[in-house]
C-alpha cells in the first residue's frame, strides 16, 4: 500500500502561515518578531532542505527502511513474518497509533542526541541559530541532519511496521513540530499536561542557562518527563532565543558549517587523542582545560550560585 508524505501538502501551508504571522506581527506592534535578513536565511535553509529531502528520502525510505523491513520480515508461506516469530503489522487503525507513538519515542532520543553529541549538534545547531522565534525559524533546518536521521528509525520497520507507514508518521511529526514555533499561543492548560506545546518549545529554543537542553519531545511531553528533560516556561524569566555561540552571519553556508569549523579548531587545542575525540563526540561545550563548559556544568554552576545567594540573603539568627 502506498501513502503520500503529509509534508507534500504541508509545505504550501508552511509558507502561507509564515506570511500570516509575519503580517500580523508587523501590523500589531511586534515588528521585531521577524527580521528580514534572518527570515531570508531561514527560508533559504528551508528551501534547500526541501530540495535535498526528497533525494535522501529515496535512499532512507525506499532503500534503508525497505531493506531493513525485507530482511527482518521475510515472506513465509506468502505471509510477512518477523524473524522473532510474529506476523508483521497490518494497516489497522491501532497499528497506526502504535507506530506514531514509537515514532515519537524515537524522535525524542534522536532530538536529544542532537543536543548531547557535538558532531550531531553541528548539524542541528542550524535550527537553533536564529535569535528569533517564529514560524520562519521552524523551516530553518540543517541539510546534514537528513543524512543520519533514518538510522535512528530503522528499528521500527525491523520489528514489522511497514516502511510507508513510518514515513507518514514522520511527516505528521514534522507538521506538529512546525506549528510549535509561535509566541502567539499561550499556555493551554490540560493540553500542556500531555502534548509538547508552544510555550514548551519556546523553552527548548531558549539560550537561558536554566532552559538549555530541555523539552526534546515531538508531539508528546511524556518522554521528557520520564527522562528528566521537561521544563515549564517560567513567566518571570525573560526568554532569550538562539545559541551561546552563534554564527554571527546571515550567509547560509556559514550558518550550515560554522560549528564544524569550530570543532576542527578545538581538536587542535590538544595533542591528546582522547581530547580530540571528546571535542568531536563529547557534549557541546566540553573542553579539556575547562575553558568552555557543557550545559550540565553551566546549570550546576548556576544552581550553586543561586543557593549561595539565597544563603547570603537569609536573615541571621542569634
N, C-alpha and C positions, 0 to 999 in steps of 0.2 A: 504494500500500500504506500502511495506517495503522498507527501504533505508539503505545503508551501511554508517556508520560514516566515513567521509573522513579521519579521523585520522588513520584508519586501513592501508591506503596507505601512510599516511604522515610519520609515524614513521620510516620506512626504509629510506625515503628521508631525514629526520632529521639527521640520523646517517651519511648518505653519505655527506650531506652538511657540517656537523661539521668536517668531515675528510678533505674535500676540503679546508675549511677555515683554519683549523689547519695547513695543509701542506703549503698553500700559505703564512701564517704568518711566519712560520719557515724558509721558503726559500726566503723571501723578506724583511728580516731585521727587522721584527716585532716580535721578539722572546718572548717578554713579554706579548703578547696578550693572550696566553694560558699558564697557569701553570699546571703542570701535576697533582699535588695533588688536586688542585682546580677543575680541569676537572673531576678527578675521583669521587670527592664528588658530582659534578653536575650530572654526568651520573648515579651514584648510586641513587640519588634522582629521576631522570627521570625514571629509570627502576622500582623503587618502585612505582612511581605514575602510570606507565603504567600497572603494575600488579594490583594495587588497583582499578584503574579507572573502568575496566570492571565489577568488583564486585559491586561497588557503582552505576554504570550505570544501573545495573539490578534493583536496588531499585529506583533510581531517574527517569529513563526514562520509565521503564515498570510499576512500581508501582505508584510513585508520579505523574508524568506527565499524565499517562493514567488514574489514578484515578480522578485527577482534571478534565481532559477532559471529562470523562464519567459523572461526577456529574454535571458539568456546561453545558454540551452539550448532553442532553439525546436524545434518538430516539423518534421522534414524527411522527407517521404515516410513519415510515420507513425512516425518514429524520433526520439527526443530526441537532438539533436546539438549539441555545444558549438560556439560561434562560432569556436573555434580549430581545429575540424575533427574532433575525436574524438567517439565516441559517449558520451553521458552515462552515468554509472556505474550499475551494477545493484546488487542486494542480495546479491551473492556474499559469502561469509564474509571473504575477504581485503579486500574493499572496506570492510567494517565496521571491520577493524583499521586500515586506512589512514586512514579518517575519524576514528577515535578518536585516532590519532597527530597528525593535523592539528588536531584539537580541542585536544589537549594543548599543542601548539606555540603555538596562538593564545591559549590560556588563559595561558600563561607571559607573553606580551607584553601581554595585557590586564591581568593582575595587576601586572606590573612597572610599566606606565604609571600605574596607580592609586597607585603609590608615588612616581613621578617627577614627575607633573604635579599641582600643588597643587589645582586645581579638581576633578580626579578624586579626589584624596586626601580632599577634603572629604566625598565620598560614602562612600569606602572606610574612612575612619578609624573609622566606627561599629563595624566588625567588630573593630578593634584597641583600642577604648577601654576595655575592661574590664581591671582589674588581675588578673583570674583567668583561668586557662587550663583549660577543662573543656569537656565536650560541650554545656553550656549556651551557652558562648561561641560555639560553632560555628553556632548559629542566630541570633546577633546580627548580622543583616545590614542594611545600609543600604537604604533604599527607593528611592533615586535612582539607584543603580548600574544597576538594571534598564533604565533609560531609554536608556543608551548602550552597554550591553554587546553587543547584537546587531550594532552597527556594526562591531565588531572581527571578527565571524564571517561577514560577508556574502560574503567571497571564497570560502568553501568551497562553498556552493551555486552560486556563479558559475562555478566550474570543473567543475561537473557532479555533485556529490553531492546526493542527494535531501534536501530540507529536513527531512522527518520523521526521516531517519537522523541528521542533525546534532542535532536536538532530543533524541533518545535518547542520543547521545554526551554532550551537555551534562548530561543527567540523571545518567549514570554518573559523570562527573567530579565532580558535586556530591555524590554518595553517598560517593565516596572522600575528598573534602575534609572531610566531616562527621566521619568516624571518626578523622581525624588529631588531633583536639583532645582528646587524653588524655595525662596524665602517667604513666599506669599501664603503658604499653607501652615496654619498654626498647629499646635498640639491637638491630637484627635481623640483624646480620652480613651475609651475602651479599645479602639483600634490600635493605639500605641502599645497596648499590652501584648499584642500578637504579632503585628506586622512591623517591618522596618519602614519607618515613615520619614517625612521630610525633615523634621527637626532632628531626628536621629542621624540623618545623612549630613546635616549641617555640622554636627559634631565630628563626623568622620572626615570632613574636608577642612576642619579647623587645624591651625598650627599652634593653638594654645597648648601648652605642655600637658595639662590635665586631660585634654581631649584626644591627643595623638594616639593612633593605633587602636581606635575604638570603633565599634559598630561596623563589622565587616560583612554582615548578613546581606542576603539577597532580598527576598520579599518577606521573610520571617525574621524575627529577632531572637528566637528561642536558642539558636546555637551560640549567639553572643552571650546570652545569659548563662547557658550551661558551661561555656568555656572561659568565662570571666572577662570578656571584652566589651560588654554592654555598658553604655553610659548615657544617661538622660541629659538633654540640653538644660543647662542652668541659666535661667533668665537674668541672673545677676552678673553673669560673665559676658563681656563684650567679645563676640566671636571674631577672630582674625583668620581669614582663609589663606590657603596656599601652603608653601613648604618653607622650612627653615633655611634651605639653600636653593633659592630659585635660580632659573636660567638667566634672569635679567635680560631677556630678549624676546622679541616677537617673531623672530626668524624660526619657522617651523623646524628646520634641520637642527638648529641649536637646541630647541626645546626637546626634540626627539633624542638627541645624542649627548647632551651636556653631562648627564650623570655617568655615562660610560667613560667619558674623558676624565671625570673626577676619580673614578675607580682606578683608571690607569695611572694617574698621577699619585694616588695614595699607595699603590703597590710598590712604588719606587722609594717610599719613605723608609723601608726596612729591607735588609737582605735576607731576613729570616723567612723561610718558605711558609711556615705556619701563619705568620703575619700577613703575607701576601694572599694566602688562601682566605683568611678571615676578612680582608678588605674586599674580597670579591663575593664570598658566600656567607659571611657573617651578617649580623643585623646592621642596617644603616646606622652610621654614626660610630661604629666600633673603631677604636684606634689602639695601637699597641702601646702608646705613651700617654693616653688619657687626654690628648689634645682635643678630641671630639668625643661626645657621649652618645650612647644609644638612647632611645626613647625611655626604656625602663630605668636607665641610670638617671636621666633628667627628671623623671617622675618621682623617683626615690629621693632625689635631692630636693625637689620642690616640697614633698611631703615632710621632709626633715626640717626645712626652713619654716614651714607653716607651724610645725609642732614647737619649734624654738620660739617663734614669735608669739604663740599662744601662751607659752610658759612665762615669757617676759611680761606680757600684758596682764597676767593674772595678779590680783592683789596679794601682797604678802601678809600672812597671818602670824601673830606673835602669841 
